[in-house]
Amino acid sequence: MKKFLLFLLASSSVSYAQEINLKWAEKIPTKSDISIIGGKGGFYYTSHLNKKDELIARKYDANMNFVKENNISFNLENKKYSYQGAYFVENDILHFIREEKRKEDKSLLLTGFTDFDLVTKKTINVVDEADDDNKILNFGTRAISPDSTKILVYHERVAKKKEPTILTYKVYNSTITEVVVEGEVSLPIKAKNYYTDDVKVDNLGNVYVMARIIKEKNEKGKGLSEYYYKLVVFDRNKNVKEFDFDYNDNNISYIDMIPGKNNTFFCTGFLTNLKGGRKKLISDEMFFATLDCNTLTLSESKMLKVDGLYPDKVKKNEDFVPYKIRAIYEKKDGGYSIVAEQYKLEIVTVSNGRTMSTHYIYYYCDVACVQTDNKANVQSLTRIPKYQKNAGNPGIISTFKDDKTYIVYEDLTKNATAEDDKSTKRNTKSIFSSDSRNSLYILTVNSDGQSNKDILYDYKESKIQPYIHGSKNISPGRILLNAKDQLGLLEIK
């Protein structure tokens, strides 16, 4: 086995090799939390509901100075609609609205445009519709291609248990003036065994559906998982291709399709061993395959053993939290910087004989950054211990610039000097906990795996607390931070 470097923690100094600027805009008078639309042309955009329940979009300059705001109103007669978000496309912002036609028992997905000066255009388009009944799944699902030229809308109709699910999809151009490809198809999989995990569209208009399949009894071989993943591709000529992901002696604990350069997707994830014992408590093996969108060919999965993702002793099931890949960045030498975080959801149902209650326990734990060469061989691993169980502001967000990876997250201030798992304090939300105990951190990882962990600021010094899951990496070295009623720009110079 090829040896590689493991960096657990380097330092907690507050000096930076590169200058990091953090600017905050003024507070927004809002009824609900803001949503980040994104940034383009040196300007940044948000949306929120004001106290009159009006949808307001705001525009800021590069210094986080407020430029203007406007009421995004498409003059819809029916008030039974909800705002679904927006994409940047060419010279406009494309907005999505879901409308419920109660008298007709229909759901509509609408689109409308504003320009970058927040002026609303008159045209409203119905891009998807379905009967409003319990047989429709995932209505309103949408995706945008990596180059922002194709828009996918998608929903499913559940069939009987022994029949396949019906998939309905449409791919539009970015101006919603042309349907590039559309289809209503069924898969050769019984509906009871099928679960859609993700849908995507590429720059050419090909549609990808990643599905989790429960195996039939005759498919469950020795040393095989009870389920597998199938990637179904509907190309722009309506041909269908299928790729199966199933690995001997392993469960797939996580799988994803992440866009790469030159019309590619990375099909990657983590595995957990089925052989029993301690091996069941760790997921330290990755699979990594590249899908060429031009030819719709999938490379053979490369297996990556990543030692050091877990402490030496993992004793309890509670301590096992599988990893989920958050981002893959391509380096100048053709290698990769892979950002991952431990994530797990436990659903616990309790009964007292009369009533039942369900509890959701969310774990967001250790952060890992894996460096590979241009053949995807692991060269180094940087792991930062972190334990967030039902924490108030969990998760991470990252960006990449000049072959350096920057990971932003919140943790207890006292963990600034923690050097290993034993010394890392657990961050769990309770009636006795307070956000003032926390700080905003940034982890900088060089291409050789050397790292620095720094505190951007302590919440005792500033009460501005960015919501990690509502923030967005908008371009290399730039992260828009969402503090619920305030927008911030974190910029790597």
DRENDO-1510 file (C-alpha; in Angstrom, 1 decimal, always signed):
<recs>
REC; n; res; u; v; w
REC; 1; MET; +0.0; +0.0; +0.0 .
REC; 2; LYS; +1.3; +3.4; -0.9 .
REC; 3; LYS; +2.1; +5.6; +2.1 .
REC; 4; PHE; +0.7; +9.1; +2.4 .
REC; 5; LEU; +0.8; +11.9; +4.9 .
REC; 6; LEU; -1.8; +12.4; +7.6 .
REC; 7; PHE; -2.2; +15.8; +9.2 .
REC; 8; LEU; -4.5; +15.9; +12.2 .
REC; 9; LEU; -4.0; +19.5; +13.1 .
REC; 10; ALA; -1.3; +22.1; +12.4 .
REC; 11; SER; -1.9; +25.3; +14.3 .
REC; 12; SER; -4.4; +27.7; +15.7 .
REC; 13; SER; -2.7; +31.0; +14.9 .
REC; 14; VAL; -4.5; +34.0; +13.6 .
REC; 15; SER; -2.0; +35.0; +11.0 .
REC; 16; TYR; -2.7; +34.2; +7.3 .
REC; 17; ALA; -0.4; +33.5; +4.4 .
REC; 18; GLN; -3.1; +35.0; +2.2 .
REC; 19; GLU; -5.3; +38.0; +3.2 .
REC; 20; ILE; -8.8; +37.1; +4.1 .
REC; 21; ASN; -11.4; +39.9; +4.1 .
REC; 22; LEU; -14.8; +39.6; +5.7 .
REC; 23; LYS; -17.4; +42.4; +5.1 .
REC; 24; TRP; -21.0; +42.6; +6.4 .
REC; 25; ALA; -23.9; +44.5; +4.9 .
REC; 26; GLU; -26.5; +46.4; +6.9 .
REC; 27; LYS; -29.2; +44.5; +8.7 .
REC; 28; ILE; -32.3; +43.8; +6.6 .
REC; 29; PRO; -35.8; +44.5; +8.0 .
REC; 30; THR; -37.4; +41.1; +7.2 .
REC; 31; LYS; -40.1; +38.8; +8.4 .
REC; 32; SER; -38.2; +35.7; +7.7 .
REC; 33; ASP; -34.6; +34.6; +7.0 .
REC; 34; ILE; -33.0; +35.9; +3.8 .
REC; 35; SER; -32.0; +33.6; +1.0 .
REC; 36; ILE; -28.9; +34.0; -1.1 .
REC; 37; ILE; -29.5; +34.1; -4.8 .
REC; 38; GLY; -25.8; +34.5; -5.7 .
REC; 39; GLY; -23.3; +36.9; -7.2 .
REC; 40; LYS; -22.5; +38.1; -10.7 .
REC; 41; GLY; -20.6; +41.0; -12.3 .
REC; 42; GLY; -19.3; +42.2; -9.0 .
REC; 43; PHE; -22.8; +42.5; -7.4 .
REC; 44; TYR; -24.6; +40.2; -4.9 .
REC; 45; TYR; -28.3; +39.3; -4.6 .
REC; 46; THR; -30.6; +38.1; -1.8 .
REC; 47; SER; -34.3; +37.6; -1.4 .
REC; 48; HIS; -36.6; +37.7; +1.6 .
REC; 49; LEU; -40.2; +38.3; +2.7 .
REC; 50; ASN; -41.0; +41.7; +4.2 .
REC; 51; LYS; -43.6; +42.3; +7.0 .
REC; 52; LYS; -46.3; +42.6; +4.3 .
REC; 53; ASP; -45.4; +39.1; +3.0 .
REC; 54; GLU; -44.0; +40.6; -0.2 .
REC; 55; LEU; -41.1; +39.0; -1.9 .
REC; 56; ILE; -38.2; +41.5; -2.0 .
REC; 57; ALA; -34.9; +41.1; -3.8 .
REC; 58; ARG; -31.8; +43.1; -2.8 .
REC; 59; LYS; -28.7; +44.1; -4.6 .
REC; 60; TYR; -25.2; +44.8; -3.1 .
REC; 61; ASP; -21.9; +45.9; -4.4 .
REC; 62; ALA; -18.5; +44.3; -3.8 .
REC; 63; ASN; -18.1; +46.3; -0.6 .
REC; 64; MET; -21.4; +45.0; +0.7 .
REC; 65; ASN; -23.0; +48.5; +0.3 .
REC; 66; PHE; -26.7; +48.3; -0.4 .
REC; 67; VAL; -27.5; +49.3; -4.0 .
REC; 68; LYS; -31.3; +48.8; -4.4 .
REC; 69; GLU; -34.2; +46.5; -3.7 .
REC; 70; ASN; -37.4; +45.7; -5.5 .
REC; 71; ASN; -40.6; +43.9; -5.0 .
REC; 72; ILE; -40.5; +40.7; -7.2 .
REC; 73; SER; -44.2; +40.5; -8.1 .
REC; 74; PHE; -45.4; +38.5; -11.1 .
REC; 75; ASN; -49.0; +39.7; -10.5 .
REC; 76; LEU; -50.4; +36.2; -10.0 .
REC; 77; GLU; -54.1; +36.2; -9.4 .
REC; 78; ASN; -54.1; +33.0; -7.3 .
REC; 79; LYS; -52.6; +33.6; -3.9 .
REC; 80; LYS; -51.9; +29.9; -3.3 .
REC; 81; TYR; -48.3; +30.1; -4.5 .
REC; 82; SER; -44.9; +29.8; -2.9 .
REC; 83; TYR; -41.5; +31.0; -4.0 .
REC; 84; GLN; -39.1; +28.2; -4.8 .
REC; 85; GLY; -35.8; +30.0; -5.5 .
REC; 86; ALA; -33.8; +31.3; -8.4 .
REC; 87; TYR; -30.9; +30.7; -10.8 .
REC; 88; PHE; -28.5; +33.0; -12.7 .
REC; 89; VAL; -28.9; +32.5; -16.4 .
REC; 90; GLU; -27.1; +34.6; -19.1 .
REC; 91; ASN; -28.2; +38.2; -18.4 .
REC; 92; ASP; -31.2; +37.5; -16.1 .
REC; 93; ILE; -32.3; +35.9; -12.9 .
REC; 94; LEU; -34.7; +33.0; -13.4 .
REC; 95; HIS; -37.3; +32.7; -10.6 .
REC; 96; PHE; -39.4; +29.6; -9.8 .
REC; 97; ILE; -42.9; +29.8; -8.3 .
REC; 98; ARG; -45.1; +26.9; -7.3 .
REC; 99; GLU; -48.8; +27.5; -7.7 .
REC; 100; GLU; -51.6; +25.4; -6.3 .
REC; 101; LYS; -54.9; +25.3; -8.4 .
REC; 102; ARG; -57.2; +23.9; -5.7 .
REC; 103; LYS; -60.4; +23.9; -7.8 .
REC; 104; GLU; -58.6; +22.1; -10.5 .
REC; 105; ASP; -56.6; +19.8; -8.2 .
REC; 106; LYS; -53.4; +20.8; -10.0 .
REC; 107; SER; -49.9; +21.9; -9.1 .
REC; 108; LEU; -48.0; +24.3; -11.5 .
REC; 109; LEU; -44.4; +25.2; -11.6 .
REC; 110; LEU; -43.9; +28.6; -13.0 .
REC; 111; THR; -40.9; +30.7; -14.0 .
REC; 112; GLY; -40.4; +34.4; -14.3 .
REC; 113; PHE; -37.4; +36.7; -15.0 .
REC; 114; THR; -35.9; +39.8; -13.5 .
REC; 115; ASP; -32.8; +41.5; -14.9 .
REC; 116; PHE; -29.8; +42.2; -12.8 .
REC; 117; ASP; -31.2; +45.6; -11.9 .
REC; 118; LEU; -34.2; +43.7; -10.3 .
REC; 119; VAL; -36.7; +44.8; -12.9 .
REC; 120; THR; -39.4; +42.2; -13.4 .
REC; 121; LYS; -40.2; +41.0; -16.9 .
REC; 122; LYS; -43.8; +40.3; -17.8 .
REC; 123; THR; -43.5; +36.9; -19.3 .
REC; 124; ILE; -44.6; +34.0; -17.0 .
REC; 125; ASN; -44.1; +30.4; -18.2 .
REC; 126; VAL; -45.6; +27.1; -17.0 .
REC; 127; VAL; -42.7; +24.7; -17.1 .
REC; 128; ASP; -44.3; +21.7; -15.3 .
REC; 129; GLU; -47.7; +20.6; -14.1 .
REC; 130; ALA; -49.2; +17.6; -12.4 .
REC; 131; ASP; -52.5; +16.5; -10.8 .
REC; 132; ASP; -52.5; +17.4; -7.1 .
REC; 133; ASP; -52.7; +13.9; -5.6 .
REC; 134; ASN; -50.7; +11.5; -3.5 .
REC; 135; LYS; -49.4; +9.6; -6.5 .
REC; 136; ILE; -47.1; +12.4; -7.5 .
REC; 137; LEU; -43.6; +12.5; -6.0 .
REC; 138; ASN; -40.8; +15.1; -6.2 .
REC; 139; PHE; -43.0; +17.7; -8.1 .
REC; 140; GLY; -41.0; +20.9; -8.4 .
REC; 141; THR; -37.7; +19.2; -8.5 .
REC; 142; ARG; -35.3; +21.2; -10.7 .
REC; 143; ALA; -31.6; +21.4; -11.6 .
REC; 144; ILE; -29.4; +23.6; -13.7 .
REC; 145; SER; -26.4; +22.5; -15.8 .
REC; 146; PRO; -22.9; +23.4; -14.7 .
REC; 147; ASP; -22.6; +26.0; -17.5 .
REC; 148; SER; -26.1; +27.4; -16.7 .
REC; 149; THR; -27.5; +26.9; -20.2 .
REC; 150; LYS; -29.9; +24.0; -19.5 .
REC; 151; ILE; -32.8; +23.9; -17.0 .
REC; 152; LEU; -34.3; +20.5; -15.9 .
REC; 153; VAL; -37.7; +20.1; -14.3 .
REC; 154; TYR; -38.8; +16.7; -13.1 .
REC; 155; HIS; -41.5; +14.7; -11.2 .
REC; 156; GLU; -42.6; +11.1; -10.7 .
REC; 157; ARG; -45.9; +9.3; -10.7 .
REC; 158; VAL; -46.1; +6.3; -8.4 .
REC; 159; ALA; -47.4; +3.2; -9.9 .
REC; 160; LYS; -48.7; +0.0; -8.3 .
REC; 161; LYS; -46.1; -2.0; -6.2 .
REC; 162; LYS; -45.3; -4.4; -9.0 .
REC; 163; GLU; -45.2; -1.8; -11.7 .
REC; 164; PRO; -42.4; +0.7; -12.5 .
REC; 165; THR; -42.5; +4.3; -11.5 .
REC; 166; ILE; -43.2; +6.8; -14.3 .
REC; 167; LEU; -40.6; +9.6; -14.7 .
REC; 168; THR; -41.6; +12.8; -16.4 .
REC; 169; TYR; -38.9; +15.3; -17.3 .
REC; 170; LYS; -38.3; +18.4; -19.5 .
REC; 171; VAL; -35.1; +20.2; -20.3 .
REC; 172; TYR; -35.4; +23.9; -21.3 .
REC; 173; ASN; -32.9; +26.3; -22.7 .
REC; 174; SER; -31.9; +29.1; -20.3 .
REC; 175; THR; -34.5; +31.6; -21.6 .
REC; 176; ILE; -37.3; +29.0; -21.3 .
REC; 177; THR; -38.2; +29.5; -24.9 .
REC; 178; GLU; -37.4; +26.0; -26.1 .
REC; 179; VAL; -37.8; +22.5; -24.8 .
REC; 180; VAL; -34.5; +20.8; -25.7 .
REC; 181; VAL; -35.7; +17.4; -24.8 .
REC; 182; GLU; -38.6; +15.9; -22.8 .
REC; 183; GLY; -39.8; +12.4; -21.9 .
REC; 184; GLU; -42.2; +10.3; -19.9 .
REC; 185; VAL; -40.6; +7.0; -19.3 .
REC; 186; SER; -40.7; +4.0; -16.9 .
REC; 187; LEU; -37.8; +2.1; -15.4 .
REC; 188; PRO; -37.6; -1.7; -15.3 .
REC; 189; ILE; -37.7; -1.6; -11.5 .
REC; 190; LYS; -40.7; -2.3; -9.3 .
REC; 191; ALA; -41.9; +0.9; -7.6 .
REC; 192; LYS; -41.7; -0.7; -4.1 .
REC; 193; ASN; -37.9; -1.2; -4.6 .
REC; 194; TYR; -37.1; +2.2; -6.1 .
REC; 195; TYR; -36.1; +5.5; -4.5 .
REC; 196; THR; -34.9; +8.6; -6.3 .
REC; 197; ASP; -31.7; +9.9; -4.7 .
REC; 198; ASP; -30.8; +12.8; -7.1 .
REC; 199; VAL; -31.5; +14.2; -10.6 .
REC; 200; LYS; -29.1; +16.3; -12.7 .
REC; 201; VAL; -28.7; +17.7; -16.2 .
REC; 202; ASP; -25.4; +18.3; -18.0 .
REC; 203; ASN; -24.4; +21.0; -20.5 .
REC; 204; LEU; -25.7; +19.0; -23.5 .
REC; 205; GLY; -29.1; +18.3; -22.1 .
REC; 206; ASN; -28.6; +14.7; -21.0 .
REC; 207; VAL; -30.6; +13.9; -17.8 .
REC; 208; TYR; -29.3; +11.7; -15.0 .
REC; 209; VAL; -31.3; +10.0; -12.3 .
REC; 210; MET; -29.5; +8.3; -9.4 .
REC; 211; ALA; -31.8; +5.7; -7.8 .
REC; 212; ARG; -31.4; +3.5; -4.7 .
REC; 213; ILE; -32.7; +0.0; -5.5 .
REC; 214; ILE; -33.7; -2.6; -2.9 .
REC; 215; LYS; -32.7; -6.0; -4.2 .
REC; 216; GLU; -35.1; -8.9; -4.7 .
REC; 217; LYS; -34.5; -12.1; -2.8 .
REC; 218; ASN; -32.9; -13.8; -5.8 .
REC; 219; GLU; -30.4; -10.9; -6.2 .
REC; 220; LYS; -29.0; -11.0; -2.7 .
REC; 221; GLY; -25.8; -12.9; -3.1 .
REC; 222; LYS; -23.3; -13.8; -0.4 .
REC; 223; GLY; -21.1; -10.8; +0.5 .
REC; 224; LEU; -23.4; -8.3; -1.3 .
REC; 225; SER; -25.4; -5.5; +0.1 .
REC; 226; GLU; -29.2; -5.6; +0.3 .
REC; 227; TYR; -29.4; -2.5; -2.0 .
REC; 228; TYR; -27.4; -0.9; -4.8 .
REC; 229; TYR; -27.4; +2.3; -6.8 .
REC; 230; LYS; -28.4; +2.6; -10.4 .
REC; 231; LEU; -27.6; +5.7; -12.5 .
REC; 232; VAL; -30.0; +6.0; -15.4 .
REC; 233; VAL; -29.2; +8.4; -18.2 .
REC; 234; PHE; -31.7; +9.8; -20.7 .
REC; 235; ASP; -29.7; +11.4; -23.5 .
REC; 236; ARG; -30.8; +14.2; -25.7 .
REC; 237; ASN; -31.7; +11.7; -28.4 .
REC; 238; LYS; -34.0; +9.8; -25.8 .
REC; 239; ASN; -31.6; +6.8; -25.7 .
REC; 240; VAL; -31.3; +5.2; -22.2 .
REC; 241; LYS; -28.1; +4.1; -20.5 .
REC; 242; GLU; -27.8; +2.4; -17.1 .
REC; 243; PHE; -24.8; +2.1; -14.7 .
REC; 244; ASP; -24.9; +0.0; -11.5 .
REC; 245; PHE; -22.9; +0.8; -8.4 .
REC; 246; ASP; -22.6; -2.4; -6.2 .
REC; 247; TYR; -19.4; -3.5; -4.4 .
REC; 248; ASN; -18.7; -6.9; -2.9 .
REC; 249; ASP; -18.5; -7.0; +0.9 .
REC; 250; ASN; -19.5; -3.4; +1.1 .
REC; 251; ASN; -22.6; -1.1; +1.6 .
REC; 252; ILE; -22.6; +2.3; -0.1 .
REC; 253; SER; -23.0; +4.7; +2.8 .
REC; 254; TYR; -23.0; +7.7; +0.5 .
REC; 255; ILE; -23.0; +8.4; -3.3 .
REC; 256; ASP; -23.1; +11.6; -5.3 .
REC; 257; MET; -22.6; +13.1; -8.8 .
REC; 258; ILE; -20.3; +16.1; -8.6 .
REC; 259; PRO; -19.6; +18.3; -11.8 .
REC; 260; GLY; -16.1; +18.3; -13.1 .
REC; 261; LYS; -14.3; +20.1; -15.9 .
REC; 262; ASN; -14.7; +19.4; -19.6 .
REC; 263; ASN; -18.3; +18.0; -19.5 .
REC; 264; THR; -17.7; +15.4; -16.8 .
REC; 265; PHE; -19.3; +14.2; -13.6 .
REC; 266; PHE; -17.5; +12.5; -10.7 .
REC; 267; CYS; -19.5; +9.5; -9.5 .
REC; 268; THR; -18.1; +9.0; -6.0 .
REC; 269; GLY; -18.8; +8.1; -2.5 .
REC; 270; PHE; -17.9; +6.1; +0.6 .
REC; 271; LEU; -18.3; +2.4; +1.5 .
REC; 272; THR; -18.8; +0.6; +4.8 .
REC; 273; ASN; -17.6; -3.0; +5.2 .
REC; 274; LEU; -20.1; -5.8; +5.6 .
REC; 275; LYS; -17.7; -8.3; +7.2 .
REC; 276; GLY; -18.6; -7.3; +10.8 .
REC; 277; GLY; -16.6; -6.3; +13.9 .
REC; 278; ARG; -15.0; -2.9; +14.1 .
REC; 279; LYS; -14.9; -2.6; +10.3 .
REC; 280; LYS; -18.7; -2.0; +10.3 .
REC; 281; LEU; -18.1; +1.2; +12.3 .
REC; 282; ILE; -15.9; +3.0; +9.8 .
REC; 283; SER; -16.2; +4.1; +6.2 .
REC; 284; ASP; -12.7; +4.8; +5.1 .
REC; 285; GLU; -12.8; +3.6; +1.6 .
REC; 286; MET; -13.9; +5.7; -1.4 .
REC; 287; PHE; -14.9; +4.8; -4.9 .
REC; 288; PHE; -14.2; +7.3; -7.6 .
REC; 289; ALA; -15.3; +7.1; -11.3 .
REC; 290; THR; -15.5; +9.7; -14.0 .
REC; 291; LEU; -18.5; +10.0; -16.4 .
REC; 292; ASP; -17.8; +11.5; -19.8 .
REC; 293; CYS; -21.0; +13.4; -20.7 .
REC; 294; ASN; -20.0; +13.6; -24.4 .
REC; 295; THR; -19.7; +9.9; -24.9 .
REC; 296; LEU; -21.8; +8.7; -21.9 .
REC; 297; THR; -19.0; +6.3; -20.8 .
REC; 298; LEU; -18.1; +5.6; -17.2 .
REC; 299; SER; -14.6; +4.9; -16.2 .
REC; 300; GLU; -13.9; +1.9; -13.9 .
REC; 301; SER; -14.3; +2.7; -10.3 .
REC; 302; LYS; -11.0; +3.5; -8.6 .
REC; 303; MET; -11.0; +2.3; -4.9 .
REC; 304; LEU; -9.2; +4.7; -2.5 .
REC; 305; LYS; -8.3; +3.5; +0.9 .
REC; 306; VAL; -8.1; +6.6; +3.1 .
REC; 307; ASP; -6.5; +5.7; +6.4 .
REC; 308; GLY; -6.8; +8.2; +9.3 .
REC; 309; LEU; -10.4; +9.2; +8.7 .
REC; 310; TYR; -11.3; +7.8; +12.2 .
REC; 311; PRO; -9.6; +7.7; +15.6 .
REC; 312; ASP; -7.8; +4.5; +16.5 .
REC; 313; LYS; -10.7; +3.3; +18.7 .
REC; 314; VAL; -14.3; +3.5; +17.5 .
REC; 315; LYS; -16.1; +1.5; +20.2 .
REC; 316; LYS; -19.8; +2.3; +19.9 .
REC; 317; ASN; -22.4; +2.6; +17.0 .
REC; 318; GLU; -23.0; +6.1; +18.2 .
REC; 319; ASP; -19.4; +7.0; +17.4 .
REC; 320; PHE; -19.7; +5.8; +13.9 .
REC; 321; VAL; -20.6; +8.6; +11.6 .
REC; 322; PRO; -20.1; +8.0; +7.8 .
REC; 323; TYR; -18.5; +10.6; +5.6 .
REC; 324; LYS; -20.2; +12.7; +2.9 .
REC; 325; ILE; -18.3; +14.4; +0.2 .
REC; 326; ARG; -19.1; +18.2; +0.2 .
REC; 327; ALA; -16.9; +19.3; -2.7 .
REC; 328; ILE; -14.2; +18.2; -5.2 .
REC; 329; TYR; -11.7; +20.8; -6.5 .
REC; 330; GLU; -9.3; +20.2; -9.4 .
REC; 331; LYS; -5.8; +21.3; -8.8 .
REC; 332; LYS; -3.3; +22.8; -11.3 .
REC; 333; ASP; -1.3; +19.5; -11.5 .
REC; 334; GLY; -4.5; +17.5; -12.4 .
REC; 335; GLY; -4.9; +16.2; -8.9 .
REC; 336; TYR; -7.9; +16.7; -6.6 .
REC; 337; SER; -8.7; +18.3; -3.3 .
REC; 338; ILE; -11.7; +16.4; -1.8 .
REC; 339; VAL; -13.6; +18.0; +1.1 .
REC; 340; ALA; -15.7; +15.6; +3.2 .
REC; 341; GLU; -17.7; +15.8; +6.4 .
REC; 342; GLN; -19.2; +13.2; +8.7 .
REC; 343; TYR; -23.0; +13.3; +8.5 .
REC; 344; LYS; -25.7; +11.0; +10.0 .
REC; 345; LEU; -29.4; +11.2; +10.7 .
REC; 346; GLU; -30.9; +8.9; +13.2 .
REC; 347; ILE; -34.7; +8.6; +13.5 .
REC; 348; VAL; -35.9; +7.3; +16.9 .
REC; 349; THR; -39.5; +6.4; +17.5 .
REC; 350; VAL; -40.6; +6.0; +21.1 .
REC; 351; SER; -43.9; +4.5; +22.3 .
REC; 352; ASN; -45.4; +4.7; +25.8 .
REC; 353; GLY; -48.2; +2.3; +24.9 .
REC; 354; ARG; -50.7; +5.0; +24.1 .
REC; 355; THR; -48.8; +7.5; +21.9 .
REC; 356; MET; -45.8; +7.5; +19.7 .
REC; 357; SER; -43.2; +10.2; +19.2 .
REC; 358; THR; -40.5; +10.5; +16.6 .
REC; 359; HIS; -37.1; +12.2; +17.3 .
REC; 360; TYR; -34.6; +13.3; +14.7 .
REC; 361; ILE; -30.9; +13.3; +15.7 .
REC; 362; TYR; -28.5; +15.0; +13.4 .
REC; 363; TYR; -24.7; +14.4; +13.5 .
REC; 364; TYR; -22.3; +16.7; +11.7 .
REC; 365; CYS; -18.8; +15.7; +12.8 .
REC; 366; ASP; -15.2; +15.5; +11.7 .
REC; 367; VAL; -14.0; +17.4; +8.7 .
REC; 368; ALA; -11.6; +15.8; +6.2 .
REC; 369; CYS; -9.6; +17.1; +3.2 .
REC; 370; VAL; -8.0; +14.5; +1.0 .
REC; 371; GLN; -5.3; +15.5; -1.5 .
REC; 372; THR; -4.7; +13.2; -4.5 .
REC; 373; ASP; -2.4; +13.2; -7.5 .
REC; 374; ASN; -3.6; +13.4; -11.1 .
REC; 375; LYS; -4.3; +9.6; -11.1 .
REC; 376; ALA; -6.5; +9.9; -8.0 .
REC; 377; ASN; -4.0; +8.3; -5.7 .
REC; 378; VAL; -4.2; +9.6; -2.1 .
REC; 379; GLN; -1.2; +11.7; -1.1 .
REC; 380; SER; -2.3; +13.2; +2.2 .
REC; 381; LEU; -5.3; +13.6; +4.6 .
REC; 382; THR; -6.0; +16.5; +6.8 .
REC; 383; ARG; -8.6; +15.7; +9.5 .
REC; 384; ILE; -10.1; +18.1; +12.0 .
REC; 385; PRO; -12.0; +16.5; +14.9 .
REC; 386; LYS; -15.5; +18.1; +15.3 .
REC; 387; TYR; -18.6; +16.8; +17.1 .
REC; 388; GLN; -22.0; +18.4; +16.4 .
REC; 389; LYS; -25.0; +16.5; +17.7 .
REC; 390; ASN; -28.2; +18.4; +17.0 .
REC; 391; ALA; -26.1; +21.6; +17.1 .
REC; 392; GLY; -27.7; +24.9; +16.4 .
REC; 393; ASN; -25.5; +25.8; +13.4 .
REC; 394; PRO; -23.9; +22.6; +12.0 .
REC; 395; GLY; -22.1; +21.8; +8.8 .
REC; 396; ILE; -19.3; +23.3; +6.7 .
REC; 397; ILE; -18.9; +25.4; +3.6 .
REC; 398; SER; -15.8; +25.5; +1.4 .
REC; 399; THR; -14.1; +27.4; -1.4 .
REC; 400; PHE; -10.9; +26.9; -3.4 .
REC; 401; LYS; -8.3; +29.3; -4.8 .
REC; 402; ASP; -4.7; +29.0; -6.0 .
REC; 403; ASP; -4.5; +25.3; -5.1 .
REC; 404; LYS; -5.6; +26.0; -1.5 .
REC; 405; THR; -8.8; +24.7; +0.1 .
REC; 406; TYR; -10.7; +26.9; +2.6 .
REC; 407; ILE; -13.3; +25.3; +4.9 .
REC; 408; VAL; -15.5; +27.5; +7.1 .
REC; 409; TYR; -17.5; +26.1; +10.0 .
REC; 410; GLU; -18.7; +27.0; +13.6 .
REC; 411; ASP; -17.5; +25.2; +16.7 .
REC; 412; LEU; -16.9; +25.8; +20.4 .
REC; 413; THR; -14.2; +28.5; +21.0 .
REC; 414; LYS; -12.5; +26.2; +23.5 .
REC; 415; ASN; -11.7; +23.7; +20.6 .
REC; 416; ALA; -9.3; +26.2; +19.1 .
REC; 417; THR; -6.4; +24.5; +20.9 .
REC; 418; ALA; -7.8; +20.9; +20.6 .
REC; 419; GLU; -5.2; +18.7; +19.0 .
REC; 420; ASP; -6.9; +15.4; +18.9 .
REC; 421; ASP; -10.3; +13.6; +19.4 .
REC; 422; LYS; -9.8; +13.2; +23.1 .
REC; 423; SER; -9.3; +17.0; +23.7 .
REC; 424; THR; -12.2; +18.0; +21.3 .
REC; 425; LYS; -15.3; +19.1; +23.3 .
REC; 426; ARG; -18.7; +18.1; +22.0 .
REC; 427; ASN; -21.0; +20.8; +20.6 .
REC; 428; THR; -24.6; +19.8; +21.4 .
REC; 429; LYS; -27.6; +22.0; +21.5 .
REC; 430; SER; -29.4; +22.0; +24.8 .
REC; 431; ILE; -31.3; +24.4; +27.1 .
REC; 432; PHE; -28.1; +25.2; +28.8 .
REC; 433; SER; -26.0; +25.9; +25.7 .
REC; 434; SER; -25.4; +29.3; +24.3 .
REC; 435; ASP; -24.1; +30.5; +20.9 .
REC; 436; SER; -21.7; +32.9; +22.7 .
REC; 437; ARG; -19.6; +29.8; +23.5 .
REC; 438; ASN; -18.9; +29.4; +19.8 .
REC; 439; SER; -16.6; +31.0; +17.2 .
REC; 440; LEU; -16.5; +31.0; +13.4 .
REC; 441; TYR; -13.5; +29.0; +12.2 .
REC; 442; ILE; -11.6; +28.8; +8.9 .
REC; 443; LEU; -9.4; +25.8; +8.0 .
REC; 444; THR; -6.8; +26.4; +5.2 .
REC; 445; VAL; -5.3; +23.3; +3.6 .
REC; 446; ASN; -2.4; +23.5; +1.1 .
REC; 447; SER; -2.1; +21.2; -1.8 .
REC; 448; ASP; +0.5; +19.2; +0.1 .
REC; 449; GLY; -1.9; +18.7; +3.1 .
REC; 450; GLN; -0.3; +21.2; +5.4 .
REC; 451; SER; -3.0; +23.1; +7.3 .
REC; 452; ASN; -3.9; +26.0; +9.6 .
REC; 453; LYS; -7.0; +26.2; +11.7 .
REC; 454; ASP; -7.9; +29.8; +12.7 .
REC; 455; ILE; -10.7; +31.6; +14.4 .
REC; 456; LEU; -12.2; +34.3; +12.1 .
REC; 457; TYR; -14.0; +35.8; +15.1 .
REC; 458; ASP; -15.4; +34.9; +18.5 .
REC; 459; TYR; -19.2; +35.3; +19.0 .
REC; 460; LYS; -18.5; +37.1; +22.2 .
REC; 461; GLU; -16.8; +39.8; +20.1 .
REC; 462; SER; -19.6; +39.9; +17.5 .
REC; 463; LYS; -23.1; +38.7; +17.6 .
REC; 464; ILE; -23.3; +38.2; +13.9 .
REC; 465; GLN; -23.7; +34.4; +13.4 .
REC; 466; PRO; -23.7; +33.2; +9.8 .
REC; 467; TYR; -26.0; +30.3; +9.1 .
REC; 468; ILE; -23.7; +27.7; +7.4 .
REC; 469; HIS; -26.3; +25.8; +5.5 .
REC; 470; GLY; -27.8; +29.0; +4.1 .
REC; 471; SER; -24.4; +30.3; +2.9 .
REC; 472; LYS; -23.1; +29.8; -0.6 .
REC; 473; ASN; -19.7; +29.4; -2.4 .
REC; 474; ILE; -20.2; +31.7; -5.4 .
REC; 475; SER; -16.8; +31.7; -7.1 .
REC; 476; PRO; -13.2; +30.7; -6.3 .
REC; 477; GLY; -12.2; +32.4; -3.1 .
REC; 478; ARG; -15.6; +34.0; -2.4 .
REC; 479; ILE; -18.3; +32.8; +0.0 .
REC; 480; LEU; -21.5; +34.6; +0.7 .
REC; 481; LEU; -22.4; +34.2; +4.4 .
REC; 482; ASN; -26.1; +34.2; +5.4 .
REC; 483; ALA; -26.6; +35.6; +8.9 .
REC; 484; LYS; -30.4; +35.3; +8.5 .
REC; 485; ASP; -31.0; +39.1; +8.4 .
REC; 486; GLN; -27.6; +40.1; +7.2 .
REC; 487; LEU; -25.3; +39.3; +4.3 .
REC; 488; GLY; -21.6; +38.9; +4.5 .
REC; 489; LEU; -18.8; +38.4; +1.9 .
REC; 490; LEU; -15.8; +36.3; +2.8 .
REC; 491; GLU; -13.1; +36.9; +0.2 .
REC; 492; ILE; -9.7; +35.3; -0.2 .
REC; 493; LYS; -7.3; +37.8; -1.8 .
</recs>
